[in-house]
Amino acid sequence: MGRTATSLSPLRSPLSPCLLYTSRAHQPRSIRIAALLDKPSRRKQPIEAQYIGFTIPDAYVVGYGLDYAERYRNLPDICVLENL
C-alpha cells in the first residue's frame, strides 16, 4: 500500500480501468488488497486492506526493500529512520 493509499483508490471505483482489465483478462471472483505495512494516519482515501502484516505509526521506515535516498533497502529488518 502506498503511503497515502491514493494509488489504491481507483481499485474501489466500479469502472476503474485497472479493475476492468483484470476482470476481463483473468475473471477473478474477487479482488482483495494485501499490505505488509499499514499506516492509517497517512491515508487520504478510505481504503481497507483485507490482509495486513503490521499496522505502524506515522514514521519513516526502511529495510526489507524500502529505502531512503536509495540506501538501507537491503536491511533484513524493517526499521524506523530517525533524524531525517
N, CA, C and O atoms as a Maestro MAE file, in Angstrom:
{
 s_m_m2io_version
 :::
 2.0.0
}

f_m_ct {
 s_m_title
 :::
 protein
 m_atom[336] {
  # First column is atom index #
  i_m_mmod_type
  r_m_x_coord
  r_m_y_coord
  r_m_z_coord
  i_m_residue_number
  s_m_chain_name
  s_m_pdb_residue_name
  s_m_pdb_atom_name
  i_m_atomic_number
  :::
  1 25 0.850 -1.145 0.000 1 A "MET " " N  " 7
  2 3 0.000 0.000 0.000 1 A "MET " " CA " 6
  3 2 0.902 1.214 0.000 1 A "MET " " C  " 6
  4 15 1.892 1.258 0.729 1 A "MET " " O  " 8
  5 25 0.562 2.203 -0.817 2 A "GLY " " N  " 7
  6 3 1.331 3.434 -0.811 2 A "GLY " " CA " 6
  7 2 1.144 4.186 0.486 2 A "GLY " " C  " 6
  8 15 0.295 3.831 1.305 2 A "GLY " " O  " 8
  9 25 1.933 5.219 0.672 3 A "ARG " " N  " 7
  10 3 1.870 5.953 1.937 3 A "ARG " " CA " 6
  11 2 0.515 6.575 2.201 3 A "ARG " " C  " 6
  12 15 0.092 6.647 3.354 3 A "ARG " " O  " 8
  13 25 -0.174 7.022 1.173 4 A "THR " " N  " 7
  14 3 -1.458 7.691 1.386 4 A "THR " " CA " 6
  15 2 -2.633 6.913 0.803 4 A "THR " " C  " 6
  16 15 -3.769 7.378 0.894 4 A "THR " " O  " 8
  17 25 -2.404 5.779 0.226 5 A "ALA " " N  " 7
  18 3 -3.427 4.901 -0.355 5 A "ALA " " CA " 6
  19 2 -4.093 5.483 -1.586 5 A "ALA " " C  " 6
  20 15 -5.097 4.935 -2.043 5 A "ALA " " O  " 8
  21 25 -3.577 6.572 -2.145 6 A "THR " " N  " 7
  22 3 -4.201 7.131 -3.341 6 A "THR " " CA " 6
  23 2 -4.005 6.233 -4.549 6 A "THR " " C  " 6
  24 15 -4.812 6.272 -5.478 6 A "THR " " O  " 8
  25 25 -2.951 5.425 -4.559 7 A "SER " " N  " 7
  26 3 -2.748 4.523 -5.692 7 A "SER " " CA " 6
  27 2 -3.756 3.380 -5.683 7 A "SER " " C  " 6
  28 15 -3.970 2.750 -6.719 7 A "SER " " O  " 8
  29 25 -4.372 3.098 -4.555 8 A "LEU " " N  " 7
  30 3 -5.351 2.023 -4.465 8 A "LEU " " CA " 6
  31 2 -6.784 2.507 -4.622 8 A "LEU " " C  " 6
  32 15 -7.680 1.697 -4.859 8 A "LEU " " O  " 8
  33 25 -7.020 3.796 -4.496 9 A "SER " " N  " 7
  34 3 -8.396 4.280 -4.565 9 A "SER " " CA " 6
  35 2 -9.086 3.975 -5.892 9 A "SER " " C  " 6
  36 15 -10.296 3.749 -5.887 9 A "SER " " O  " 8
  37 25 -8.375 3.955 -7.047 10 A "PRO " " N  " 7
  38 3 -9.069 3.577 -8.277 10 A "PRO " " CA " 6
  39 2 -9.611 2.153 -8.265 10 A "PRO " " C  " 6
  40 15 -10.566 1.855 -8.983 10 A "PRO " " O  " 8
  41 25 -9.022 1.271 -7.467 11 A "LEU " " N  " 7
  42 3 -9.499 -0.110 -7.407 11 A "LEU " " CA " 6
  43 2 -10.897 -0.195 -6.817 11 A "LEU " " C  " 6
  44 15 -11.636 -1.137 -7.104 11 A "LEU " " O  " 8
  45 25 -11.267 0.782 -5.995 12 A "ARG " " N  " 7
  46 3 -12.583 0.774 -5.369 12 A "ARG " " CA " 6
  47 2 -13.665 1.330 -6.297 12 A "ARG " " C  " 6
  48 15 -14.855 1.157 -6.035 12 A "ARG " " O  " 8
  49 25 -13.258 1.991 -7.371 13 A "SER " " N  " 7
  50 3 -14.220 2.517 -8.331 13 A "SER " " CA " 6
  51 2 -14.716 1.376 -9.204 13 A "SER " " C  " 6
  52 15 -13.906 0.614 -9.731 13 A "SER " " O  " 8
  53 25 -16.038 1.236 -9.371 14 A "PRO " " N  " 7
  54 3 -16.544 0.118 -10.165 14 A "PRO " " CA " 6
  55 2 -16.127 0.169 -11.634 14 A "PRO " " C  " 6
  56 15 -16.151 -0.854 -12.317 14 A "PRO " " O  " 8
  57 25 -15.747 1.342 -12.123 15 A "LEU " " N  " 7
  58 3 -15.381 1.465 -13.532 15 A "LEU " " CA " 6
  59 2 -13.885 1.705 -13.717 15 A "LEU " " C  " 6
  60 15 -13.469 2.206 -14.762 15 A "LEU " " O  " 8
  61 25 -13.092 1.365 -12.746 16 A "SER " " N  " 7
  62 3 -11.654 1.553 -12.821 16 A "SER " " CA " 6
  63 2 -11.072 0.789 -14.002 16 A "SER " " C  " 6
  64 15 -11.378 -0.391 -14.175 16 A "SER " " O  " 8
  65 25 -10.228 1.442 -14.833 17 A "PRO " " N  " 7
  66 3 -9.605 0.730 -15.962 17 A "PRO " " CA " 6
  67 2 -8.783 -0.476 -15.509 17 A "PRO " " C  " 6
  68 15 -8.797 -1.519 -16.162 17 A "PRO " " O  " 8
  69 25 -8.069 -0.334 -14.394 18 A "CYS " " N  " 7
  70 3 -7.274 -1.456 -13.875 18 A "CYS " " CA " 6
  71 2 -8.175 -2.615 -13.483 18 A "CYS " " C  " 6
  72 15 -7.904 -3.767 -13.822 18 A "CYS " " O  " 8
  73 25 -9.221 -2.311 -12.785 19 A "LEU " " N  " 7
  74 3 -10.159 -3.338 -12.348 19 A "LEU " " CA " 6
  75 2 -10.872 -3.979 -13.539 19 A "LEU " " C  " 6
  76 15 -11.070 -5.194 -13.565 19 A "LEU " " O  " 8
  77 25 -11.252 -3.179 -14.507 20 A "LEU " " N  " 7
  78 3 -11.915 -3.724 -15.696 20 A "LEU " " CA " 6
  79 2 -10.988 -4.637 -16.480 20 A "LEU " " C  " 6
  80 15 -11.404 -5.704 -16.932 20 A "LEU " " O  " 8
  81 25 -9.721 -4.224 -16.646 21 A "TYR " " N  " 7
  82 3 -8.773 -5.062 -17.361 21 A "TYR " " CA " 6
  83 2 -8.567 -6.382 -16.634 21 A "TYR " " C  " 6
  84 15 -8.594 -7.446 -17.252 21 A "TYR " " O  " 8
  85 25 -8.364 -6.317 -15.336 22 A "THR " " N  " 7
  86 3 -8.137 -7.530 -14.548 22 A "THR " " CA " 6
  87 2 -9.331 -8.462 -14.633 22 A "THR " " C  " 6
  88 15 -9.172 -9.668 -14.817 22 A "THR " " O  " 8
  89 25 -10.512 -7.910 -14.499 23 A "SER " " N  " 7
  90 3 -11.691 -8.771 -14.508 23 A "SER " " CA " 6
  91 2 -11.942 -9.375 -15.884 23 A "SER " " C  " 6
  92 15 -12.389 -10.518 -15.983 23 A "SER " " O  " 8
  93 25 -11.664 -8.632 -16.936 24 A "ARG " " N  " 7
  94 3 -11.858 -9.184 -18.287 24 A "ARG " " CA " 6
  95 2 -10.794 -10.219 -18.632 24 A "ARG " " C  " 6
  96 15 -11.097 -11.259 -19.216 24 A "ARG " " O  " 8
  97 25 -9.548 -9.931 -18.268 25 A "ALA " " N  " 7
  98 3 -8.444 -10.815 -18.639 25 A "ALA " " CA " 6
  99 2 -8.393 -12.092 -17.803 25 A "ALA " " C  " 6
  100 15 -8.092 -13.166 -18.323 25 A "ALA " " O  " 8
  101 25 -8.688 -11.975 -16.507 26 A "HIS " " N  " 7
  102 3 -8.499 -13.116 -15.613 26 A "HIS " " CA " 6
  103 2 -9.785 -13.621 -14.963 26 A "HIS " " C  " 6
  104 15 -9.808 -14.720 -14.408 26 A "HIS " " O  " 8
  105 25 -10.822 -12.852 -15.026 27 A "GLN " " N  " 7
  106 3 -12.134 -13.198 -14.469 27 A "GLN " " CA " 6
  107 2 -12.057 -13.672 -13.005 27 A "GLN " " C  " 6
  108 15 -12.514 -14.769 -12.684 27 A "GLN " " O  " 8
  109 25 -11.474 -12.836 -12.117 28 A "PRO " " N  " 7
  110 3 -11.408 -13.245 -10.710 28 A "PRO " " CA " 6
  111 2 -12.780 -13.201 -10.047 28 A "PRO " " C  " 6
  112 15 -13.651 -12.434 -10.458 28 A "PRO " " O  " 8
  113 25 -12.961 -14.002 -9.050 29 A "ARG " " N  " 7
  114 3 -14.208 -13.964 -8.278 29 A "ARG " " CA " 6
  115 2 -14.249 -12.739 -7.380 29 A "ARG " " C  " 6
  116 15 -15.314 -12.184 -7.110 29 A "ARG " " O  " 8
  117 25 -13.072 -12.325 -6.920 30 A "SER " " N  " 7
  118 3 -12.981 -11.130 -6.078 30 A "SER " " CA " 6
  119 2 -11.569 -10.568 -6.164 30 A "SER " " C  " 6
  120 15 -10.643 -11.244 -6.611 30 A "SER " " O  " 8
  121 25 -11.420 -9.329 -5.732 31 A "ILE " " N  " 7
  122 3 -10.121 -8.677 -5.661 31 A "ILE " " CA " 6
  123 2 -9.940 -8.210 -4.229 31 A "ILE " " C  " 6
  124 15 -10.808 -7.537 -3.674 31 A "ILE " " O  " 8
  125 25 -8.816 -8.568 -3.634 32 A "ARG " " N  " 7
  126 3 -8.534 -8.205 -2.246 32 A "ARG " " CA " 6
  127 2 -7.213 -7.446 -2.186 32 A "ARG " " C  " 6
  128 15 -6.346 -7.618 -3.042 32 A "ARG " " O  " 8
  129 25 -7.074 -6.617 -1.179 33 A "ILE " " N  " 7
  130 3 -5.878 -5.804 -1.005 33 A "ILE " " CA " 6
  131 2 -5.049 -6.378 0.134 33 A "ILE " " C  " 6
  132 15 -5.562 -6.661 1.216 33 A "ILE " " O  " 8
  133 25 -3.743 -6.545 -0.136 34 A "ALA " " N  " 7
  134 3 -2.804 -7.014 0.888 34 A "ALA " " CA " 6
  135 2 -1.731 -5.951 1.076 34 A "ALA " " C  " 6
  136 15 -1.286 -5.332 0.109 34 A "ALA " " O  " 8
  137 25 -1.318 -5.741 2.321 35 A "ALA " " N  " 7
  138 3 -0.273 -4.761 2.624 35 A "ALA " " CA " 6
  139 2 0.615 -5.302 3.732 35 A "ALA " " C  " 6
  140 15 0.124 -5.773 4.757 35 A "ALA " " O  " 8
  141 25 1.918 -5.233 3.522 36 A "LEU " " N  " 7
  142 3 2.832 -5.634 4.580 36 A "LEU " " CA " 6
  143 2 2.754 -4.633 5.728 36 A "LEU " " C  " 6
  144 15 2.682 -5.014 6.896 36 A "LEU " " O  " 8
  145 25 2.771 -3.338 5.376 37 A "LEU " " N  " 7
  146 3 2.713 -2.281 6.379 37 A "LEU " " CA " 6
  147 2 1.485 -1.413 6.150 37 A "LEU " " C  " 6
  148 15 1.214 -0.995 5.024 37 A "LEU " " O  " 8
  149 25 0.756 -1.146 7.197 38 A "ASP " " N  " 7
  150 3 -0.429 -0.295 7.137 38 A "ASP " " CA " 6
  151 2 -0.181 0.915 8.026 38 A "ASP " " C  " 6
  152 15 0.108 0.774 9.214 38 A "ASP " " O  " 8
  153 25 -0.295 2.111 7.442 39 A "LYS " " N  " 7
  154 3 -0.067 3.351 8.168 39 A "LYS " " CA " 6
  155 2 -1.349 4.198 8.057 39 A "LYS " " C  " 6
  156 15 -1.396 5.131 7.255 39 A "LYS " " O  " 8
  157 25 -2.385 3.888 8.847 40 A "PRO " " N  " 7
  158 3 -3.682 4.551 8.717 40 A "PRO " " CA " 6
  159 2 -3.643 6.066 8.884 40 A "PRO " " C  " 6
  160 15 -4.457 6.768 8.283 40 A "PRO " " O  " 8
  161 25 -2.725 6.579 9.677 41 A "SER " " N  " 7
  162 3 -2.697 8.026 9.925 41 A "SER " " CA " 6
  163 2 -2.339 8.836 8.691 41 A "SER " " C  " 6
  164 15 -2.607 10.037 8.664 41 A "SER " " O  " 8
  165 25 -1.751 8.237 7.675 42 A "ARG " " N  " 7
  166 3 -1.342 8.951 6.457 42 A "ARG " " CA " 6
  167 2 -2.349 8.846 5.320 42 A "ARG " " C  " 6
  168 15 -2.132 9.444 4.266 42 A "ARG " " O  " 8
  169 25 -3.415 8.125 5.491 43 A "ARG " " N  " 7
  170 3 -4.361 7.910 4.401 43 A "ARG " " CA " 6
  171 2 -5.084 9.178 3.991 43 A "ARG " " C  " 6
  172 15 -5.489 9.984 4.828 43 A "ARG " " O  " 8
  173 25 -5.236 9.338 2.679 44 A "LYS " " N  " 7
  174 3 -6.044 10.415 2.127 44 A "LYS " " CA " 6
  175 2 -7.349 9.861 1.564 44 A "LYS " " C  " 6
  176 15 -8.305 10.607 1.352 44 A "LYS " " O  " 8
  177 25 -7.386 8.571 1.327 45 A "GLN " " N  " 7
  178 3 -8.564 7.889 0.812 45 A "GLN " " CA " 6
  179 2 -8.932 6.764 1.775 45 A "GLN " " C  " 6
  180 15 -8.045 6.122 2.338 45 A "GLN " " O  " 8
  181 25 -10.213 6.518 1.969 46 A "PRO " " N  " 7
  182 3 -10.606 5.406 2.851 46 A "PRO " " CA " 6
  183 2 -10.398 4.058 2.160 46 A "PRO " " C  " 6
  184 15 -11.166 3.685 1.272 46 A "PRO " " O  " 8
  185 25 -9.387 3.353 2.560 47 A "ILE " " N  " 7
  186 3 -9.061 2.036 1.999 47 A "ILE " " CA " 6
  187 2 -8.982 1.045 3.151 47 A "ILE " " C  " 6
  188 15 -8.402 1.334 4.197 47 A "ILE " " O  " 8
  189 25 -9.565 -0.112 2.947 48 A "GLU " " N  " 7
  190 3 -9.478 -1.162 3.953 48 A "GLU " " CA " 6
  191 2 -8.870 -2.395 3.310 48 A "GLU " " C  " 6
  192 15 -9.484 -3.038 2.459 48 A "GLU " " O  " 8
  193 25 -7.656 -2.712 3.731 49 A "ALA " " N  " 7
  194 3 -6.985 -3.903 3.212 49 A "ALA " " CA " 6
  195 2 -7.515 -5.135 3.937 49 A "ALA " " C  " 6
  196 15 -7.769 -5.094 5.141 49 A "ALA " " O  " 8
  197 25 -7.678 -6.210 3.208 50 A "GLN " " N  " 7
  198 3 -8.166 -7.444 3.812 50 A "GLN " " CA " 6
  199 2 -7.058 -8.200 4.535 50 A "GLN " " C  " 6
  200 15 -7.321 -8.947 5.477 50 A "GLN " " O  " 8
  201 25 -5.823 -8.004 4.092 51 A "TYR " " N  " 7
  202 3 -4.694 -8.706 4.690 51 A "TYR " " CA " 6
  203 2 -3.618 -7.682 5.048 51 A "TYR " " C  " 6
  204 15 -3.086 -7.016 4.159 51 A "TYR " " O  " 8
  205 25 -3.289 -7.547 6.331 52 A "ILE " " N  " 7
  206 3 -2.305 -6.578 6.808 52 A "ILE " " CA " 6
  207 2 -1.260 -7.306 7.645 52 A "ILE " " C  " 6
  208 15 -1.593 -8.079 8.543 52 A "ILE " " O  " 8
  209 25 0.003 -7.048 7.337 53 A "GLY " " N  " 7
  210 3 1.083 -7.638 8.118 53 A "GLY " " CA " 6
  211 2 1.229 -6.924 9.450 53 A "GLY " " C  " 6
  212 15 1.120 -7.548 10.506 53 A "GLY " " O  " 8
  213 25 1.476 -5.605 9.409 54 A "PHE " " N  " 7
  214 3 1.685 -4.812 10.612 54 A "PHE " " CA " 6
  215 2 1.053 -3.438 10.441 54 A "PHE " " C  " 6
  216 15 1.140 -2.850 9.363 54 A "PHE " " O  " 8
  217 25 0.432 -2.929 11.468 55 A "THR " " N  " 7
  218 3 -0.029 -1.546 11.492 55 A "THR " " CA " 6
  219 2 1.043 -0.751 12.225 55 A "THR " " C  " 6
  220 15 1.428 -1.091 13.344 55 A "THR " " O  " 8
  221 25 1.529 0.326 11.573 56 A "ILE " " N  " 7
  222 3 2.636 1.090 12.138 56 A "ILE " " CA " 6
  223 2 2.243 2.554 12.321 56 A "ILE " " C  " 6
  224 15 1.308 3.030 11.677 56 A "ILE " " O  " 8
  225 25 2.955 3.272 13.201 57 A "PRO " " N  " 7
  226 3 2.686 4.697 13.382 57 A "PRO " " CA " 6
  227 2 3.239 5.500 12.214 57 A "PRO " " C  " 6
  228 15 3.875 4.947 11.317 57 A "PRO " " O  " 8
  229 25 2.997 6.802 12.230 58 A "ASP " " N  " 7
  230 3 3.485 7.680 11.172 58 A "ASP " " CA " 6
  231 2 4.971 7.942 11.370 58 A "ASP " " C  " 6
  232 15 5.360 8.965 11.934 58 A "ASP " " O  " 8
  233 25 5.790 7.021 10.906 59 A "ALA " " N  " 7
  234 3 7.246 7.135 10.969 59 A "ALA " " CA " 6
  235 2 7.801 6.647 9.632 59 A "ALA " " C  " 6
  236 15 7.172 5.837 8.951 59 A "ALA " " O  " 8
  237 25 8.977 7.144 9.262 60 A "TYR " " N  " 7
  238 3 9.594 6.719 8.015 60 A "TYR " " CA " 6
  239 2 10.346 5.421 8.272 60 A "TYR " " C  " 6
  240 15 11.232 5.367 9.125 60 A "TYR " " O  " 8
  241 25 9.994 4.387 7.539 61 A "VAL " " N  " 7
  242 3 10.612 3.078 7.737 61 A "VAL " " CA " 6
  243 2 11.453 2.689 6.528 61 A "VAL " " C  " 6
  244 15 11.152 3.059 5.393 61 A "VAL " " O  " 8
  245 25 12.508 1.937 6.796 62 A "VAL " " N  " 7
  246 3 13.418 1.462 5.756 62 A "VAL " " CA " 6
  247 2 13.717 -0.014 5.992 62 A "VAL " " C  " 6
  248 15 13.393 -0.576 7.038 62 A "VAL " " O  " 8
  249 25 14.333 -0.612 5.005 63 A "GLY " " N  " 7
  250 3 14.716 -2.018 5.101 63 A "GLY " " CA " 6
  251 2 13.713 -2.918 4.433 63 A "GLY " " C  " 6
  252 15 12.588 -2.504 4.152 63 A "GLY " " O  " 8
  253 25 14.111 -4.145 4.176 64 A "TYR " " N  " 7
  254 3 13.256 -5.156 3.562 64 A "TYR " " CA " 6
  255 2 12.669 -4.656 2.233 64 A "TYR " " C  " 6
  256 15 11.509 -4.918 1.914 64 A "TYR " " O  " 8
  257 25 13.496 -3.933 1.471 65 A "GLY " " N  " 7
  258 3 13.070 -3.411 0.172 65 A "GLY " " CA " 6
  259 2 12.646 -1.959 0.195 65 A "GLY " " C  " 6
  260 15 12.501 -1.356 -0.869 65 A "GLY " " O  " 8
  261 25 12.442 -1.377 1.355 66 A "LEU " " N  " 7
  262 3 12.072 0.040 1.470 66 A "LEU " " CA " 6
  263 2 13.339 0.853 1.655 66 A "LEU " " C  " 6
  264 15 14.204 0.483 2.449 66 A "LEU " " O  " 8
  265 25 13.459 1.976 0.919 67 A "ASP " " N  " 7
  266 3 14.700 2.727 1.001 67 A "ASP " " CA " 6
  267 2 14.479 4.194 1.317 67 A "ASP " " C  " 6
  268 15 13.357 4.698 1.282 67 A "ASP " " O  " 8
  269 25 15.568 4.858 1.625 68 A "TYR " " N  " 7
  270 3 15.629 6.304 1.774 68 A "TYR " " CA " 6
  271 2 16.842 6.750 0.973 68 A "TYR " " C  " 6
  272 15 17.972 6.366 1.277 68 A "TYR " " O  " 8
  273 25 16.602 7.567 -0.058 69 A "ALA " " N  " 7
  274 3 17.683 8.049 -0.936 69 A "ALA " " CA " 6
  275 2 18.516 6.874 -1.467 69 A "ALA " " C  " 6
  276 15 19.743 6.940 -1.529 69 A "ALA " " O  " 8
  277 25 17.825 5.817 -1.841 70 A "GLU " " N  " 7
  278 3 18.446 4.610 -2.400 70 A "GLU " " CA " 6
  279 2 19.406 3.912 -1.429 70 A "GLU " " C  " 6
  280 15 20.316 3.202 -1.857 70 A "GLU " " O  " 8
  281 25 19.203 4.113 -0.144 71 A "ARG " " N  " 7
  282 3 20.018 3.448 0.872 71 A "ARG " " CA " 6
  283 2 19.114 2.670 1.807 71 A "ARG " " C  " 6
  284 15 17.918 2.948 1.897 71 A "ARG " " O  " 8
  285 25 19.669 1.716 2.489 72 A "TYR " " N  " 7
  286 3 19.017 0.926 3.533 72 A "TYR " " CA " 6
  287 2 18.026 -0.132 3.030 72 A "TYR " " C  " 6
  288 15 17.472 -0.867 3.847 72 A "TYR " " O  " 8
  289 25 17.788 -0.236 1.746 73 A "ARG " " N  " 7
  290 3 16.772 -1.185 1.280 73 A "ARG " " CA " 6
  291 2 17.175 -2.635 1.479 73 A "ARG " " C  " 6
  292 15 16.314 -3.514 1.494 73 A "ARG " " O  " 8
  293 25 18.466 -2.903 1.631 74 A "ASN " " N  " 7
  294 3 18.937 -4.277 1.802 74 A "ASN " " CA " 6
  295 2 18.979 -4.731 3.252 74 A "ASN " " C  " 6
  296 15 19.451 -5.832 3.536 74 A "ASN " " O  " 8
  297 25 18.499 -3.913 4.169 75 A "LEU " " N  " 7
  298 3 18.447 -4.337 5.565 75 A "LEU " " CA " 6
  299 2 17.503 -5.530 5.690 75 A "LEU " " C  " 6
  300 15 16.461 -5.557 5.034 75 A "LEU " " O  " 8
  301 25 17.843 -6.508 6.513 76 A "PRO " " N  " 7
  302 3 16.982 -7.687 6.641 76 A "PRO " " CA " 6
  303 2 15.736 -7.445 7.496 76 A "PRO " " C  " 6
  304 15 14.843 -8.291 7.545 76 A "PRO " " O  " 8
  305 25 15.676 -6.299 8.165 77 A "ASP " " N  " 7
  306 3 14.541 -5.964 9.026 77 A "ASP " " CA " 6
  307 2 13.919 -4.646 8.573 77 A "ASP " " C  " 6
  308 15 14.514 -3.909 7.788 77 A "ASP " " O  " 8
  309 25 12.744 -4.361 9.062 78 A "ILE " " N  " 7
  310 3 12.110 -3.071 8.833 78 A "ILE " " CA " 6
  311 2 12.418 -2.210 10.059 78 A "ILE " " C  " 6
  312 15 12.114 -2.589 11.190 78 A "ILE " " O  " 8
  313 25 13.025 -1.046 9.816 79 A "CYS " " N  " 7
  314 3 13.492 -0.183 10.900 79 A "CYS " " CA " 6
  315 2 12.961 1.235 10.714 79 A "CYS " " C  " 6
  316 15 12.709 1.665 9.589 79 A "CYS " " O  " 8
  317 25 12.792 1.951 11.805 80 A "VAL " " N  " 7
  318 3 12.388 3.359 11.759 80 A "VAL " " CA " 6
  319 2 13.628 4.193 11.504 80 A "VAL " " C  " 6
  320 15 14.643 4.039 12.183 80 A "VAL " " O  " 8
  321 25 13.539 5.088 10.511 81 A "LEU " " N  " 7
  322 3 14.649 6.001 10.213 81 A "LEU " " CA " 6
  323 2 14.391 7.291 10.970 81 A "LEU " " C  " 6
  324 15 13.411 7.991 10.713 81 A "LEU " " O  " 8
  325 25 15.267 7.594 11.893 82 A "GLU " " N  " 7
  326 3 15.120 8.800 12.705 82 A "GLU " " CA " 6
  327 2 16.063 9.894 12.232 82 A "GLU " " C  " 6
  328 15 16.998 9.630 11.476 82 A "GLU " " O  " 8
  329 25 15.821 11.108 12.669 83 A "ASN " " N  " 7
  330 3 16.666 12.275 12.356 83 A "ASN " " CA " 6
  331 2 16.758 12.545 10.868 83 A "ASN " " C  " 6
  332 15 17.860 12.640 10.327 83 A "ASN " " O  " 8
  333 25 15.634 12.671 10.200 84 A "LEU " " N  " 7
  334 3 15.634 12.993 8.765 84 A "LEU " " CA " 6
  335 2 16.004 14.427 8.541 84 A "LEU " " C  " 6
  336 15 16.057 14.880 7.397 84 A "LEU " " O  " 8
  :::
 }
 m_bond[335] {
  # First column is bond index #
  i_m_from
  i_m_to
  i_m_order
  :::
  1 1 2 1
  2 2 3 1
  3 3 4 2
  4 3 5 1
  5 5 6 1
  6 6 7 1
  7 7 8 2
  8 7 9 1
  9 9 10 1
  10 10 11 1
  11 11 12 2
  12 11 13 1
  13 13 14 1
  14 14 15 1
  15 15 16 2
  16 15 17 1
  17 17 18 1
  18 18 19 1
  19 19 20 2
  20 19 21 1
  21 21 22 1
  22 22 23 1
  23 23 24 2
  24 23 25 1
  25 25 26 1
  26 26 27 1
  27 27 28 2
  28 27 29 1
  29 29 30 1
  30 30 31 1
  31 31 32 2
  32 31 33 1
  33 33 34 1
  34 34 35 1
  35 35 36 2
  36 35 37 1
  37 37 38 1
  38 38 39 1
  39 39 40 2
  40 39 41 1
  41 41 42 1
  42 42 43 1
  43 43 44 2
  44 43 45 1
  45 45 46 1
  46 46 47 1
  47 47 48 2
  48 47 49 1
  49 49 50 1
  50 50 51 1
  51 51 52 2
  52 51 53 1
  53 53 54 1
  54 54 55 1
  55 55 56 2
  56 55 57 1
  57 57 58 1
  58 58 59 1
  59 59 60 2
  60 59 61 1
  61 61 62 1
  62 62 63 1
  63 63 64 2
  64 63 65 1
  65 65 66 1
  66 66 67 1
  67 67 68 2
  68 67 69 1
  69 69 70 1
  70 70 71 1
  71 71 72 2
  72 71 73 1
  73 73 74 1
  74 74 75 1
  75 75 76 2
  76 75 77 1
  77 77 78 1
  78 78 79 1
  79 79 80 2
  80 79 81 1
  81 81 82 1
  82 82 83 1
  83 83 84 2
  84 83 85 1
  85 85 86 1
  86 86 87 1
  87 87 88 2
  88 87 89 1
  89 89 90 1
  90 90 91 1
  91 91 92 2
  92 91 93 1
  93 93 94 1
  94 94 95 1
  95 95 96 2
  96 95 97 1
  97 97 98 1
  98 98 99 1
  99 99 100 2
  100 99 101 1
  101 101 102 1
  102 102 103 1
  103 103 104 2
  104 103 105 1
  105 105 106 1
  106 106 107 1
  107 107 108 2
  108 107 109 1
  109 109 110 1
  110 110 111 1
  111 111 112 2
  112 111 113 1
  113 113 114 1
  114 114 115 1
  115 115 116 2
  116 115 117 1
  117 117 118 1
  118 118 119 1
  119 119 120 2
  120 119 121 1
  121 121 122 1
  122 122 123 1
  123 123 124 2
  124 123 125 1
  125 125 126 1
  126 126 127 1
  127 127 128 2
  128 127 129 1
  129 129 130 1
  130 130 131 1
  131 131 132 2
  132 131 133 1
  133 133 134 1
  134 134 135 1
  135 135 136 2
  136 135 137 1
  137 137 138 1
  138 138 139 1
  139 139 140 2
  140 139 141 1
  141 141 142 1
  142 142 143 1
  143 143 144 2
  144 143 145 1
  145 145 146 1
  146 146 147 1
  147 147 148 2
  148 147 149 1
  149 149 150 1
  150 150 151 1
  151 151 152 2
  152 151 153 1
  153 153 154 1
  154 154 155 1
  155 155 156 2
  156 155 157 1
  157 157 158 1
  158 158 159 1
  159 159 160 2
  160 159 161 1
  161 161 162 1
  162 162 163 1
  163 163 164 2
  164 163 165 1
  165 165 166 1
  166 166 167 1
  167 167 168 2
  168 167 169 1
  169 169 170 1
  170 170 171 1
  171 171 172 2
  172 171 173 1
  173 173 174 1
  174 174 175 1
  175 175 176 2
  176 175 177 1
  177 177 178 1
  178 178 179 1
  179 179 180 2
  180 179 181 1
  181 181 182 1
  182 182 183 1
  183 183 184 2
  184 183 185 1
  185 185 186 1
  186 186 187 1
  187 187 188 2
  188 187 189 1
  189 189 190 1
  190 190 191 1
  191 191 192 2
  192 191 193 1
  193 193 194 1
  194 194 195 1
  195 195 196 2
  196 195 197 1
  197 197 198 1
  198 198 199 1
  199 199 200 2
  200 199 201 1
  201 201 202 1
  202 202 203 1
  203 203 204 2
  204 203 205 1
  205 205 206 1
  206 206 207 1
  207 207 208 2
  208 207 209 1
  209 209 210 1
  210 210 211 1
  211 211 212 2
  212 211 213 1
  213 213 214 1
  214 214 215 1
  215 215 216 2
  216 215 217 1
  217 217 218 1
  218 218 219 1
  219 219 220 2
  220 219 221 1
  221 221 222 1
  222 222 223 1
  223 223 224 2
  224 223 225 1
  225 225 226 1
  226 226 227 1
  227 227 228 2
  228 227 229 1
  229 229 230 1
  230 230 231 1
  231 231 232 2
  232 231 233 1
  233 233 234 1
  234 234 235 1
  235 235 236 2
  236 235 237 1
  237 237 238 1
  238 238 239 1
  239 239 240 2
  240 239 241 1
  241 241 242 1
  242 242 243 1
  243 243 244 2
  244 243 245 1
  245 245 246 1
  246 246 247 1
  247 247 248 2
  248 247 249 1
  249 249 250 1
  250 250 251 1
  251 251 252 2
  252 251 253 1
  253 253 254 1
  254 254 255 1
  255 255 256 2
  256 255 257 1
  257 257 258 1
  258 258 259 1
  259 259 260 2
  260 259 261 1
  261 261 262 1
  262 262 263 1
  263 263 264 2
  264 263 265 1
  265 265 266 1
  266 266 267 1
  267 267 268 2
  268 267 269 1
  269 269 270 1
  270 270 271 1
  271 271 272 2
  272 271 273 1
  273 273 274 1
  274 274 275 1
  275 275 276 2
  276 275 277 1
  277 277 278 1
  278 278 279 1
  279 279 280 2
  280 279 281 1
  281 281 282 1
  282 282 283 1
  283 283 284 2
  284 283 285 1
  285 285 286 1
  286 286 287 1
  287 287 288 2
  288 287 289 1
  289 289 290 1
  290 290 291 1
  291 291 292 2
  292 291 293 1
  293 293 294 1
  294 294 295 1
  295 295 296 2
  296 295 297 1
  297 297 298 1
  298 298 299 1
  299 299 300 2
  300 299 301 1
  301 301 302 1
  302 302 303 1
  303 303 304 2
  304 303 305 1
  305 305 306 1
  306 306 307 1
  307 307 308 2
  308 307 309 1
  309 309 310 1
  310 310 311 1
  311 311 312 2
  312 311 313 1
  313 313 314 1
  314 314 315 1
  315 315 316 2
  316 315 317 1
  317 317 318 1
  318 318 319 1
  319 319 320 2
  320 319 321 1
  321 321 322 1
  322 322 323 1
  323 323 324 2
  324 323 325 1
  325 325 326 1
  326 326 327 1
  327 327 328 2
  328 327 329 1
  329 329 330 1
  330 330 331 1
  331 331 332 2
  332 331 333 1
  333 333 334 1
  334 334 335 1
  335 335 336 2
  :::
 }
}
